[in-house]
Amino acid sequence: MAKFYSSLSEIRSGLQRAEITVEGLVKNYLDQIKKNAHLNAFNEVFEQESLINAKNVDDRIKNGTAGKLAGMVIAIKDNICYKGHQVSASSKILKDFTSIYSSTIVERLLAEDAIIIGRCNCDEFAMGGANETSYFGPVKNMADETKVSGGSSGGSAVAVQANMCHAAIGTDTGGSVRQPASFCGVIGLKPTYGRVSRHGIIAFASSFDQVGPITRSVEDAALLLEVMAGPDDYDSTLAQQEVPAFSAHIEKTGKKKIAYLQEAISSPGVDAEVKDVLVKYIDKLRADGHTVTPIAFEQLDYLVPAYYILAMAEASSNLARYDGVHYGYRSPSADDLQSTYKRSRSEGFGKEVKRRIMLGTFVLSAGYYDAYYAKAQKVRRLIREKTDQILNEYDFILVPTAPEPAFAIGKEEKDPVVTYLSDIFTVQASLAGVPAISLPVGNNSKGLPLGLQLLAKHFNEQELLNFSKYFLEL
């Protein structure tokens, strides 16, 4: 089995000592991809291209002109545009569609000599928490192949988990980087909304979507964020502030005040071993001199309803462009304009995407807009204000990433709301727009990875990364 490198600095030292080459690294990852093809993490592998790019990076390393990501082999989620490459958002409606431009983040990663080895499977249009809604089939968890990988960035998380690449890029709308990272035992970071450009990212819910890295080390998450973040003329929602050199300033943290949601321990819906690991880390933090306090979050019951009403409304609007006329799948049985729309969308979208479009259209329709959408926007404001209030008093909020470990593939819930409730701990950061990170904290008694999550103030990724580094060493 190919060697696991926990950080880019390890790879860099091997390159400096001429023990490895970037081309050799890529070959090893390609071997791992072939060995683990049954996990279904990749929708496409850029084999020849990545080998050619690796040779070029090796030359730049010799010449001393290599970028700060030289030696990092990454995979991108299949909703991130890369010029001249297919991008499908794991949907039949975009099958075989080739992007005519690159997303801002792809351009920035390539400019620093990252090698993109392939595009990863995901839930269709990033809609799902198990990577089971993909047109290309579910992604399997390497820890237990009968279990889901988490979603929607499940392919990206498994690619890192199974050593098929060094790091991966996902997107997080309501937890889609953090939850699969938790299920797969890796690190998943959702930056502050407005920190990273969404230009060239296939939209699900535009006021929530945020690009984030999935890595093995905090240092690599910091470095990838540093490269991807910052102002972009193509995304007007971006913050204009300067991006700190996150990776250069990861340092020992002082004593902190940490709040944790008492419902995470008292709720019967949270798995017993998830509660146990949360209590264990609370005790460790207190023993190390930090102030750790239980708090009540009165709006907890409104998190999931508010998120899903708003996200589905935005999805309904964003996915209107896939109509069988402009691009993408067109039904062969369509014979006029109306049947082109109806049949192309009915045949091209999967069940979950159609459910969300219909729910979103419903909450935006006349007579229901005020009762649902407008009310959810008001609740979102209350959630953000309450979250900001907590983070003004405390440095971090500590919660489980998910209420349970990875569950079985094919586990059918009669009520979709039960499935949506599994996002209970991830959607708070999405609704409030604050940064959050999922950190691996070991496995449960069945060998399934568990993750805990830290939330911080807006644009306070540096402190979040610093504390995360310390947290993993507890």
VOPAGU-2260 file (C-alpha; in pm, 1 decimal, decimal comma):
REM VOPAGU-2260
SITE   aa  ch    i         X         Y         Z
SITE  MET   A    0       0,0       0,0       0,0
SITE  ALA   A    1     120,1     350,1     -83,3
SITE  LYS   A    2     263,1     548,0     206,5
SITE  PHE   A    3      25,7     780,2     392,5
SITE  TYR   A    4     160,1    1134,0     413,6
SITE  SER   A    5     -10,3    1321,7     693,3
SITE  SER   A    6      89,6    1666,0     562,6
SITE  LEU   A    7     239,6    1843,8     263,4
SITE  SER   A    8     546,3    1928,6     473,5
SITE  GLU   A    9     618,5    1552,8     495,6
SITE  ILE   A   10     593,8    1526,0     117,0
SITE  ARG   A   11     812,6    1833,7      76,1
SITE  SER   A   12    1090,3    1690,2     292,7
SITE  GLY   A   13    1080,7    1368,8      85,3
SITE  LEU   A   14    1105,1    1572,4    -234,4
SITE  GLN   A   15    1396,8    1776,6     -98,5
SITE  ARG   A   16    1587,2    1460,5      -6,9
SITE  ALA   A   17    1508,3    1319,3    -354,2
SITE  GLU   A   18    1341,6    1015,0    -194,0
SITE  ILE   A   19    1028,5    1075,0    -400,1
SITE  THR   A   20     915,5    1271,9    -704,6
SITE  VAL   A   21     578,8    1432,2    -775,2
SITE  GLU   A   22     544,7    1197,6   -1073,0
SITE  GLY   A   23     607,3     899,1    -841,9
SITE  LEU   A   24     347,5    1030,8    -596,9
SITE  VAL   A   25      88,3    1061,2    -872,4
SITE  LYS   A   26     162,3     705,6    -989,3
SITE  ASN   A   27     111,9     576,8    -633,3
SITE  TYR   A   28    -220,2     760,0    -601,9
SITE  LEU   A   29    -332,4     628,2    -942,0
SITE  ASP   A   30    -252,5     274,3    -821,1
SITE  GLN   A   31    -460,8     335,3    -508,1
SITE  ILE   A   32    -749,5     467,1    -718,3
SITE  LYS   A   33    -745,1     147,8    -925,5
SITE  LYS   A   34    -726,1     -74,2    -615,3
SITE  ASN   A   35   -1014,2     111,0    -452,5
SITE  ALA   A   36   -1231,9     158,8    -761,2
SITE  HIS   A   37   -1507,8     -41,8    -587,3
SITE  LEU   A   38   -1549,6     242,3    -334,1
SITE  ASN   A   39   -1684,5     453,2    -625,1
SITE  ALA   A   40   -1516,5     773,3    -503,2
SITE  PHE   A   41   -1424,2     906,6    -848,7
SITE  ASN   A   42   -1648,6     991,5   -1143,1
SITE  GLU   A   43   -1342,2    1048,7   -1360,5
SITE  VAL   A   44    -964,7    1019,2   -1319,2
SITE  PHE   A   45    -733,8    1252,4   -1512,7
SITE  GLU   A   46    -460,5     990,1   -1543,0
SITE  GLN   A   47    -243,2    1104,6   -1834,7
SITE  GLU   A   48    -292,3    1472,9   -1764,8
SITE  SER   A   49    -193,3    1442,5   -1398,3
SITE  LEU   A   50     126,2    1251,4   -1492,7
SITE  ILE   A   51     223,9    1520,0   -1745,9
SITE  ASN   A   52     152,7    1795,3   -1491,4
SITE  ALA   A   53     355,4    1606,6   -1229,0
SITE  LYS   A   54     663,0    1600,7   -1456,3
SITE  ASN   A   55     627,7    1975,9   -1510,0
SITE  VAL   A   56     603,9    2037,4   -1134,5
SITE  ASP   A   57     912,4    1820,2   -1075,7
SITE  ASP   A   58    1099,7    2043,4   -1323,5
SITE  ARG   A   59     980,9    2358,4   -1147,1
SITE  ILE   A   60    1091,3    2217,1    -810,3
SITE  LYS   A   61    1441,5    2157,8    -955,5
SITE  ASN   A   62    1445,1    2511,3   -1096,3
SITE  GLY   A   63    1328,3    2663,0    -768,8
SITE  THR   A   64    1016,3    2814,0    -931,7
SITE  ALA   A   65     750,5    2582,2    -785,5
SITE  GLY   A   66     436,8    2718,6    -617,3
SITE  LYS   A   67     338,1    2670,7    -254,0
SITE  LEU   A   68     123,2    2362,0    -334,2
SITE  ALA   A   69     391,5    2177,6    -533,8
SITE  GLY   A   70     373,5    1811,8    -432,7
SITE  MET   A   71       7,3    1825,9    -331,7
SITE  VAL   A   72    -212,1    1590,0    -534,0
SITE  ILE   A   73    -577,8    1678,8    -491,7
SITE  ALA   A   74    -920,0    1572,3    -614,3
SITE  ILE   A   75   -1210,3    1807,9    -676,4
SITE  LYS   A   76   -1580,3    1748,5    -619,0
SITE  ASP   A   77   -1781,0    1696,1    -936,6
SITE  ASN   A   78   -1960,3    2029,3    -904,9
SITE  ILE   A   79   -1643,9    2238,3    -948,6
SITE  CYS   A   80   -1579,4    2360,9   -1303,9
SITE  TYR   A   81   -1242,6    2285,7   -1465,0
SITE  LYS   A   82   -1200,2    2412,1   -1820,4
SITE  GLY   A   83   -1196,4    2139,5   -2084,9
SITE  HIS   A   84   -1308,2    1875,3   -1832,9
SITE  GLN   A   85   -1646,3    1722,2   -1774,0
SITE  VAL   A   86   -1850,5    1841,2   -1477,1
SITE  SER   A   87   -2183,5    1678,7   -1396,3
SITE  ALA   A   88   -2272,2    1744,3   -1029,9
SITE  SER   A   89   -2328,5    1363,7   -1037,1
SITE  SER   A   90   -2652,0    1417,1   -1230,9
SITE  LYS   A   91   -2786,1    1259,1   -1548,1
SITE  ILE   A   92   -2899,1    1604,5   -1660,9
SITE  LEU   A   93   -2533,0    1715,8   -1692,4
SITE  LYS   A   94   -2382,8    1382,3   -1797,3
SITE  ASP   A   95   -2106,0    1438,2   -2057,2
SITE  PHE   A   96   -2122,2    1818,8   -2013,9
SITE  THR   A   97   -1777,9    1980,4   -2058,4
SITE  SER   A   98   -1698,5    2303,4   -1877,7
SITE  ILE   A   99   -1592,1    2596,9   -2094,9
SITE  TYR   A  100   -1415,1    2776,5   -1809,9
SITE  SER   A  101   -1243,3    2703,9   -1479,2
SITE  SER   A  102   -1371,5    2802,9   -1138,7
SITE  THR   A  103   -1169,5    3065,4    -953,7
SITE  ILE   A  104   -1054,9    2808,9    -697,2
SITE  VAL   A  105    -926,2    2570,1    -966,5
SITE  GLU   A  106    -730,1    2854,2   -1126,1
SITE  ARG   A  107    -578,8    2947,0    -788,4
SITE  LEU   A  108    -490,1    2586,2    -700,4
SITE  LEU   A  109    -325,2    2525,0   -1037,6
SITE  ALA   A  110    -136,4    2855,5   -1016,6
SITE  GLU   A  111      32,6    2722,4    -700,0
SITE  ASP   A  112     119,8    2389,2    -871,1
SITE  ALA   A  113    -139,7    2160,2    -716,0
SITE  ILE   A  114    -204,5    1850,5    -930,1
SITE  ILE   A  115    -572,7    1771,5    -987,2
SITE  ILE   A  116    -600,1    1394,0   -1021,7
SITE  GLY   A  117    -974,6    1362,4   -1086,1
SITE  ARG   A  118   -1331,2    1462,2   -1005,4
SITE  CYS   A  119   -1509,9    1298,3    -715,4
SITE  ASN   A  120   -1856,0    1147,6    -685,9
SITE  CYS   A  121   -2109,7    1343,4    -480,3
SITE  ASP   A  122   -2480,0    1356,4    -405,2
SITE  GLU   A  123   -2667,6    1485,3    -710,2
SITE  PHE   A  124   -2635,1    1865,2    -717,0
SITE  ALA   A  125   -2489,8    1830,2    -363,8
SITE  MET   A  126   -2835,4    1736,3    -231,0
SITE  GLY   A  127   -2796,2    1462,0      25,8
SITE  GLY   A  128   -2611,7    1353,5     337,9
SITE  ALA   A  129   -2510,4    1000,9     236,9
SITE  ASN   A  130   -2375,2    1020,9    -120,9
SITE  GLU   A  131   -2658,7     790,2    -226,5
SITE  THR   A  132   -2844,7    1031,6    -456,8
SITE  SER   A  133   -2564,7    1032,9    -717,2
SITE  TYR   A  134   -2655,8     922,3   -1070,8
SITE  PHE   A  135   -2329,7     722,7   -1059,6
SITE  GLY   A  136   -2423,2     522,5    -751,1
SITE  PRO   A  137   -2330,6     548,5    -381,5
SITE  VAL   A  138   -1980,0     598,8    -245,4
SITE  LYS   A  139   -1869,4     332,8       5,6
SITE  ASN   A  140   -1692,9     409,4     332,0
SITE  MET   A  141   -1348,9     246,5     350,1
SITE  ALA   A  142   -1390,6     188,1     725,5
SITE  ASP   A  143   -1690,3     -38,1     652,1
SITE  GLU   A  144   -1800,2     -82,6     292,2
SITE  THR   A  145   -2160,5    -148,5     394,5
SITE  LYS   A  146   -2176,4     206,0     536,9
SITE  VAL   A  147   -2227,4     541,0     364,4
SITE  SER   A  148   -1946,2     789,0     313,5
SITE  GLY   A  149   -2156,5    1085,2     417,4
SITE  GLY   A  150   -2257,2    1362,0     183,9
SITE  SER   A  151   -2268,7    1545,6     -25,7
SITE  SER   A  152   -1887,1    1551,8     -60,9
SITE  GLY   A  153   -1861,6    1177,8      11,0
SITE  GLY   A  154   -1634,9    1096,6    -282,5
SITE  SER   A  155   -1391,2    1371,1    -178,8
SITE  ALA   A  156   -1379,9    1242,2     181,3
SITE  VAL   A  157   -1329,7     877,5      79,7
SITE  ALA   A  158   -1059,4     976,4    -172,5
SITE  VAL   A  159    -856,7    1122,5     116,9
SITE  GLN   A  160    -955,3     844,6     361,3
SITE  ALA   A  161    -840,6     569,2     120,1
SITE  ASN   A  162    -517,3     751,2      21,6
SITE  MET   A  163    -630,3     802,4    -338,4
SITE  CYS   A  164    -507,0    1162,3    -319,8
SITE  HIS   A  165    -341,3    1378,0     -57,8
SITE  ALA   A  166    -630,7    1622,8     -10,2
SITE  ALA   A  167    -963,3    1702,5    -172,6
SITE  ILE   A  168   -1190,5    1999,5    -228,3
SITE  GLY   A  169   -1560,3    1977,2    -147,4
SITE  THR   A  170   -1848,5    2217,6    -108,0
SITE  ASP   A  171   -2045,5    2270,2     211,0
SITE  THR   A  172   -2405,2    2396,2     195,5
SITE  GLY   A  173   -2550,5    2252,5     517,7
SITE  GLY   A  174   -2260,2    2031,8     631,7
SITE  SER   A  175   -2147,5    1866,9     309,0
SITE  VAL   A  176   -1774,8    1892,6     382,9
SITE  ARG   A  177   -1792,1    1843,2     759,7
SITE  GLN   A  178   -2029,1    1543,6     786,2
SITE  PRO   A  179   -1847,1    1318,3     532,8
SITE  ALA   A  180   -1515,8    1419,5     691,9
SITE  SER   A  181   -1657,4    1300,6    1025,7
SITE  PHE   A  182   -1783,2     971,1     877,0
SITE  CYS   A  183   -1445,1     907,2     711,5
SITE  GLY   A  184   -1208,8    1010,0     992,2
SITE  VAL   A  185   -1051,8    1314,2     822,5
SITE  ILE   A  186   -1056,6    1693,9     867,3
SITE  GLY   A  187   -1324,5    1901,6     693,8
SITE  LEU   A  188   -1329,2    2283,0     702,0
SITE  LYS   A  189   -1619,3    2511,1     607,8
SITE  PRO   A  190   -1484,7    2867,5     587,3
SITE  THR   A  191   -1684,6    3180,5     666,4
SITE  TYR   A  192   -1945,8    3250,3     399,7
SITE  GLY   A  193   -1783,6    3501,3     164,5
SITE  ARG   A  194   -1426,6    3384,1     230,2
SITE  VAL   A  195   -1388,1    3168,4     -85,3
SITE  SER   A  196   -1517,7    3246,2    -434,8
SITE  ARG   A  197   -1817,8    3049,7    -561,2
SITE  HIS   A  198   -1747,0    3142,5    -924,5
SITE  GLY   A  199   -1748,9    2820,9   -1126,1
SITE  ILE   A  200   -1918,5    2615,4    -854,8
SITE  ILE   A  201   -2246,3    2456,9    -970,9
SITE  ALA   A  202   -2497,6    2620,9    -740,5
SITE  PHE   A  203   -2730,7    2443,8    -498,4
SITE  ALA   A  204   -2824,0    2720,6    -251,1
SITE  SER   A  205   -2629,7    3037,3    -325,0
SITE  SER   A  206   -2656,0    3200,2      18,5
SITE  PHE   A  207   -2515,3    2886,0     185,4
SITE  ASP   A  208   -2271,7    2721,2     -59,9
SITE  GLN   A  209   -1908,2    2747,2      44,1
SITE  VAL   A  210   -1598,2    2566,1     -82,3
SITE  GLY   A  211   -1384,5    2387,1     177,0
SITE  PRO   A  212   -1083,5    2153,3     198,2
SITE  ILE   A  213   -1077,8    1792,2     321,4
SITE  THR   A  214    -735,4    1697,0     455,9
SITE  ARG   A  215    -537,4    1482,6     699,6
SITE  SER   A  216    -372,4    1776,9     876,6
SITE  VAL   A  217    -477,1    2119,4    1003,2
SITE  GLU   A  218    -170,8    2269,6     832,0
SITE  ASP   A  219    -287,1    2149,7     491,0
SITE  ALA   A  220    -641,0    2280,3     550,1
SITE  ALA   A  221    -486,3    2617,8     640,2
SITE  LEU   A  222    -265,5    2620,5     330,5
SITE  LEU   A  223    -548,0    2527,8      92,0
SITE  LEU   A  224    -774,9    2791,9     245,0
SITE  GLU   A  225    -496,5    3049,1     211,8
SITE  VAL   A  226    -459,3    2970,1    -160,8
SITE  MET   A  227    -832,0    2955,6    -243,4
SITE  ALA   A  228    -958,5    3250,9     -35,7
SITE  GLY   A  229    -973,0    3616,9    -117,9
SITE  PRO   A  230   -1153,0    3874,3    -333,0
SITE  ASP   A  231   -1268,0    3778,8    -681,8
SITE  ASP   A  232   -1430,9    4008,1    -936,8
SITE  TYR   A  233   -1658,1    3721,7   -1045,1
SITE  ASP   A  234   -1827,3    3679,0    -704,1
SITE  SER   A  235   -1991,7    3988,9    -558,5
SITE  THR   A  236   -2073,4    3814,0    -227,9
SITE  LEU   A  237   -1705,6    3783,1    -135,3
SITE  ALA   A  238   -1553,2    3974,4     151,5
SITE  GLN   A  239   -1295,8    4224,9      29,9
SITE  GLN   A  240   -1063,8    4188,5     327,5
SITE  GLU   A  241    -710,7    4059,9     292,1
SITE  VAL   A  242    -648,3    3689,1     349,0
SITE  PRO   A  243    -403,0    3607,8     630,5
SITE  ALA   A  244    -118,5    3361,6     571,9
SITE  PHE   A  245    -308,8    3100,5     773,2
SITE  SER   A  246     -48,4    2824,4     738,1
SITE  ALA   A  247     238,3    3047,2     853,3
SITE  HIS   A  248      66,5    3142,9    1177,8
SITE  ILE   A  249     -51,9    2814,1    1324,7
SITE  GLU   A  250      73,2    2847,7    1678,8
SITE  LYS   A  251       5,7    2730,6    2031,7
SITE  THR   A  252    -321,2    2859,7    2166,4
SITE  GLY   A  253    -387,6    3006,5    2511,0
SITE  LYS   A  254    -668,8    2915,5    2749,2
SITE  LYS   A  255   -1008,9    2948,5    2585,8
SITE  LYS   A  256   -1374,8    2979,0    2676,3
SITE  ILE   A  257   -1575,5    2708,4    2501,7
SITE  ALA   A  258   -1951,4    2660,2    2492,8
SITE  TYR   A  259   -2115,2    2329,4    2412,2
SITE  LEU   A  260   -2482,3    2262,6    2341,3
SITE  GLN   A  261   -2627,7    2076,8    2637,9
SITE  GLU   A  262   -2883,7    1917,6    2402,2
SITE  ALA   A  263   -2596,5    1729,7    2236,0
SITE  ILE   A  264   -2562,8    1529,0    2557,1
SITE  SER   A  265   -2923,8    1524,9    2679,8
SITE  SER   A  266   -3101,0    1446,7    2351,1
SITE  PRO   A  267   -3210,7    1083,0    2301,3
SITE  GLY   A  268   -3151,0    1129,4    1925,7
SITE  VAL   A  269   -2773,8    1144,8    1970,3
SITE  ASP   A  270   -2581,3     814,8    1958,8
SITE  ALA   A  271   -2445,1     704,9    2300,7
SITE  GLU   A  272   -2085,0     673,4    2177,8
SITE  VAL   A  273   -2102,1    1018,6    2014,6
SITE  LYS   A  274   -2212,2    1159,0    2353,8
SITE  ASP   A  275   -1931,2     968,7    2528,1
SITE  VAL   A  276   -1660,0    1111,6    2301,5
SITE  LEU   A  277   -1799,9    1463,7    2344,8
SITE  VAL   A  278   -1794,6    1427,6    2725,6
SITE  LYS   A  279   -1441,7    1285,2    2709,0
SITE  TYR   A  280   -1313,7    1589,3    2519,4
SITE  ILE   A  281   -1501,2    1830,8    2746,1
SITE  ASP   A  282   -1325,1    1668,0    3043,2
SITE  LYS   A  283    -986,4    1686,0    2865,6
SITE  LEU   A  284   -1032,6    2055,8    2787,7
SITE  ARG   A  285   -1131,5    2134,9    3146,0
SITE  ALA   A  286    -837,0    1936,1    3280,4
SITE  ASP   A  287    -608,9    2144,0    3057,6
SITE  GLY   A  288    -739,1    2468,7    3206,6
SITE  HIS   A  289   -1001,1    2581,0    2955,1
SITE  THR   A  290   -1344,7    2705,0    3059,6
SITE  VAL   A  291   -1607,9    2474,4    2910,5
SITE  THR   A  292   -1970,3    2568,3    2972,3
SITE  PRO   A  293   -2301,8    2408,7    2871,0
SITE  ILE   A  294   -2542,6    2644,7    2697,6
SITE  ALA   A  295   -2900,4    2616,6    2575,0
SITE  PHE   A  296   -2978,5    2711,6    2216,2
SITE  GLU   A  297   -3347,5    2802,2    2216,6
SITE  GLN   A  298   -3366,6    2799,7    1837,2
SITE  LEU   A  299   -3232,1    2442,7    1805,5
SITE  ASP   A  300   -3567,1    2302,5    1689,9
SITE  TYR   A  301   -3584,9    2564,8    1414,8
SITE  LEU   A  302   -3239,2    2504,6    1265,0
SITE  VAL   A  303   -3330,9    2222,1    1027,6
SITE  PRO   A  304   -3674,0    2357,0     916,7
SITE  ALA   A  305   -3533,0    2705,7     847,7
SITE  TYR   A  306   -3234,2    2564,1     659,7
SITE  TYR   A  307   -3436,2    2329,4     439,6
SITE  ILE   A  308   -3704,0    2587,4     351,9
SITE  LEU   A  309   -3439,5    2839,0     244,7
SITE  ALA   A  310   -3204,6    2591,0      75,5
SITE  MET   A  311   -3485,3    2427,8    -122,0
SITE  ALA   A  312   -3624,2    2765,4    -230,6
SITE  GLU   A  313   -3280,5    2861,9    -361,2
SITE  ALA   A  314   -3238,1    2520,2    -526,6
SITE  SER   A  315   -3572,5    2560,8    -703,9
SITE  SER   A  316   -3450,3    2889,7    -848,1
SITE  ASN   A  317   -3094,6    2779,2    -930,3
SITE  LEU   A  318   -3196,5    2455,2   -1101,1
SITE  ALA   A  319   -3450,5    2625,2   -1329,1
SITE  ARG   A  320   -3166,3    2669,5   -1581,8
SITE  TYR   A  321   -3156,7    2295,2   -1655,7
SITE  ASP   A  322   -3444,9    2293,9   -1900,1
SITE  GLY   A  323   -3333,8    2076,6   -2192,1
SITE  VAL   A  324   -3296,7    2386,0   -2411,0
SITE  HIS   A  325   -2974,3    2563,0   -2319,8
SITE  TYR   A  326   -2740,2    2271,9   -2236,2
SITE  GLY   A  327   -2729,6    1934,1   -2068,7
SITE  TYR   A  328   -2969,8    1644,6   -2112,5
SITE  ARG   A  329   -3261,8    1678,6   -2355,6
SITE  SER   A  330   -3528,6    1409,4   -2363,0
SITE  PRO   A  331   -3530,5    1218,5   -2694,8
SITE  SER   A  332   -3909,4    1182,6   -2664,2
SITE  ALA   A  333   -3974,9    1559,4   -2647,2
SITE  ASP   A  334   -4169,5    1697,8   -2945,1
SITE  ASP   A  335   -4247,2    2058,8   -2849,4
SITE  LEU   A  336   -4127,2    2324,7   -2605,3
SITE  GLN   A  337   -4347,4    2219,5   -2314,2
SITE  SER   A  338   -4261,7    1849,7   -2344,5
SITE  THR   A  339   -3891,6    1942,0   -2376,8
SITE  TYR   A  340   -3908,3    2112,2   -2036,7
SITE  LYS   A  341   -4123,9    1852,1   -1866,4
SITE  ARG   A  342   -3959,1    1536,6   -1997,7
SITE  SER   A  343   -3599,0    1659,6   -1984,9
SITE  ARG   A  344   -3632,8    1763,8   -1620,5
SITE  SER   A  345   -3840,8    1458,0   -1521,4
SITE  GLU   A  346   -3591,9    1217,8   -1680,3
SITE  GLY   A  347   -3273,9    1413,3   -1604,3
SITE  PHE   A  348   -3317,5    1483,3   -1231,8
SITE  GLY   A  349   -3315,0    1215,1    -962,7
SITE  LYS   A  350   -3583,7    1160,7    -698,6
SITE  GLU   A  351   -3426,6    1368,6    -419,6
SITE  VAL   A  352   -3349,9    1664,3    -646,1
SITE  LYS   A  353   -3707,2    1663,8    -779,7
SITE  ARG   A  354   -3840,4    1650,8    -422,7
SITE  ARG   A  355   -3633,5    1954,5    -325,0
SITE  ILE   A  356   -3725,5    2152,2    -636,8
SITE  MET   A  357   -4096,3    2087,9    -573,4
SITE  LEU   A  358   -4071,8    2181,3    -205,2
SITE  GLY   A  359   -3873,9    2493,0    -294,7
SITE  THR   A  360   -4125,2    2595,5    -559,3
SITE  PHE   A  361   -4406,6    2538,8    -310,2
SITE  VAL   A  362   -4258,5    2763,0     -38,9
SITE  LEU   A  363   -4197,3    3038,2    -294,2
SITE  SER   A  364   -4546,1    3021,6    -444,4
SITE  ALA   A  365   -4815,0    3286,5    -394,1
SITE  GLY   A  366   -5003,3    3228,7     -70,7
SITE  TYR   A  367   -4717,7    3032,5      91,7
SITE  TYR   A  368   -4423,1    3271,3      49,9
SITE  ASP   A  369   -4498,8    3468,3     367,6
SITE  ALA   A  370   -4594,6    3160,4     569,8
SITE  TYR   A  371   -4273,4    2971,0     490,1
SITE  TYR   A  372   -3995,1    3150,0     303,2
SITE  ALA   A  373   -4029,6    3494,6     460,5
SITE  LYS   A  374   -4068,5    3341,7     806,8
SITE  ALA   A  375   -3761,8    3120,0     756,6
SITE  GLN   A  376   -3558,1    3428,5     663,4
SITE  LYS   A  377   -3661,2    3591,9     992,7
SITE  VAL   A  378   -3568,9    3275,2    1184,4
SITE  ARG   A  379   -3232,9    3271,3    1008,1
SITE  ARG   A  380   -3166,5    3622,5    1133,1
SITE  LEU   A  381   -3250,4    3515,6    1491,2
SITE  ILE   A  382   -3021,8    3211,5    1460,6
SITE  ARG   A  383   -2737,2    3425,4    1333,1
SITE  GLU   A  384   -2784,8    3685,0    1609,5
SITE  LYS   A  385   -2794,9    3414,3    1878,9
SITE  THR   A  386   -2485,6    3242,5    1735,2
SITE  ASP   A  387   -2298,0    3573,8    1718,9
SITE  GLN   A  388   -2403,2    3649,6    2077,2
SITE  ILE   A  389   -2261,8    3315,0    2198,1
SITE  LEU   A  390   -1938,2    3365,5    2002,0
SITE  ASN   A  391   -1894,6    3714,1    2148,3
SITE  GLU   A  392   -1894,9    3557,6    2493,5
SITE  TYR   A  393   -1709,0    3235,2    2406,7
SITE  ASP   A  394   -1420,0    3162,8    2171,7
SITE  PHE   A  395   -1573,9    2847,9    2023,0
SITE  ILE   A  396   -1886,8    2635,2    2016,9
SITE  LEU   A  397   -1821,3    2260,3    2047,1
SITE  VAL   A  398   -2077,8    2010,6    1915,1
SITE  PRO   A  399   -2075,4    1667,0    1751,0
SITE  THR   A  400   -2047,2    1688,2    1372,7
SITE  ALA   A  401   -2326,5    1433,8    1329,7
SITE  PRO   A  402   -2566,9    1273,0    1580,0
SITE  GLU   A  403   -2451,8     923,6    1477,2
SITE  PRO   A  404   -2164,9     749,3    1297,1
SITE  ALA   A  405   -2193,6     639,5     931,9
SITE  PHE   A  406   -2513,4     442,3     875,7
SITE  ALA   A  407   -2589,0     155,0     637,7
SITE  ILE   A  408   -2607,7     209,8     262,3
SITE  GLY   A  409   -2965,2     169,6     142,7
SITE  LYS   A  410   -3120,7     255,7     478,1
SITE  GLU   A  411   -3459,5     380,3     360,6
SITE  GLU   A  412   -3641,5     633,3     573,8
SITE  LYS   A  413   -4016,4     647,1     507,7
SITE  ASP   A  414   -4010,4    1012,4     611,0
SITE  PRO   A  415   -3741,2    1229,3     441,2
SITE  VAL   A  416   -3760,9    1469,0     737,5
SITE  VAL   A  417   -3592,1    1202,0     953,8
SITE  THR   A  418   -3298,7    1205,3     710,8
SITE  TYR   A  419   -3286,9    1585,2     708,8
SITE  LEU   A  420   -3269,3    1590,8    1090,0
SITE  SER   A  421   -2925,3    1427,7    1072,9
SITE  ASP   A  422   -2799,4    1778,4     975,7
SITE  ILE   A  423   -2902,5    1915,8    1316,1
SITE  PHE   A  424   -2545,2    2002,5    1427,2
SITE  THR   A  425   -2402,4    2121,6    1093,3
SITE  VAL   A  426   -2666,4    2367,3     969,5
SITE  GLN   A  427   -2614,0    2620,3    1249,4
SITE  ALA   A  428   -2279,5    2731,7    1103,2
SITE  SER   A  429   -2435,1    2740,0     755,4
SITE  LEU   A  430   -2732,4    2953,8     863,3
SITE  ALA   A  431   -2509,5    3190,4    1063,2
SITE  GLY   A  432   -2237,1    3199,8     797,3
SITE  VAL   A  433   -1961,3    3131,7    1052,8
SITE  PRO   A  434   -1656,7    2906,4     998,1
SITE  ALA   A  435   -1667,1    2550,3    1132,1
SITE  ILE   A  436   -1435,2    2251,1    1124,2
SITE  SER   A  437   -1492,6    1878,9    1178,7
SITE  LEU   A  438   -1205,8    1702,6    1354,2
SITE  PRO   A  439   -1153,6    1323,9    1376,3
SITE  VAL   A  440   -1163,9    1197,5    1736,1
SITE  GLY   A  441   -1115,1     822,5    1693,2
SITE  ASN   A  442   -1352,0     536,9    1620,0
SITE  ASN   A  443   -1650,9     385,1    1794,5
SITE  SER   A  444   -1665,1      24,3    1919,5
SITE  LYS   A  445   -1746,2     -95,9    1564,6
SITE  GLY   A  446   -1447,6      81,2    1409,7
SITE  LEU   A  447   -1649,0     365,2    1255,4
SITE  PRO   A  448   -1489,7     712,1    1266,6
SITE  LEU   A  449   -1640,2     985,0    1485,1
SITE  GLY   A  450   -1598,9    1361,3    1453,3
SITE  LEU   A  451   -1645,9    1666,8    1672,2
SITE  GLN   A  452   -1705,2    2015,0    1538,1
SITE  LEU   A  453   -1583,2    2359,4    1640,5
SITE  LEU   A  454   -1751,3    2686,2    1535,0
SITE  ALA   A  455   -1582,8    3026,9    1557,0
SITE  LYS   A  456   -1661,1    3393,7    1489,0
SITE  HIS   A  457   -1695,3    3524,7    1132,7
SITE  PHE   A  458   -1354,9    3537,7     956,1
SITE  ASN   A  459   -1179,5    3393,6    1261,9
SITE  GLU   A  460   -1039,0    3092,7    1074,7
SITE  GLN   A  461    -690,0    3156,1    1210,6
SITE  GLU   A  462    -794,8    3101,4    1572,9
SITE  LEU   A  463   -1012,1    2808,3    1465,8
SITE  LEU   A  464    -717,2    2641,4    1291,0
SITE  ASN   A  465    -480,8    2715,0    1580,4
SITE  PHE   A  466    -717,8    2560,3    1832,0
SITE  SER   A  467    -793,2    2265,9    1601,4
SITE  LYS   A  468    -422,9    2181,4    1587,4
SITE  TYR   A  469    -410,8    2182,5    1966,8
SITE  PHE   A  470    -742,4    1992,8    1996,3
SITE  LEU   A  471    -615,1    1701,9    1785,7
SITE  GLU   A  472    -312,5    1668,9    2016,1
SITE  LEU   A  473    -523,0    1649,2    2335,0
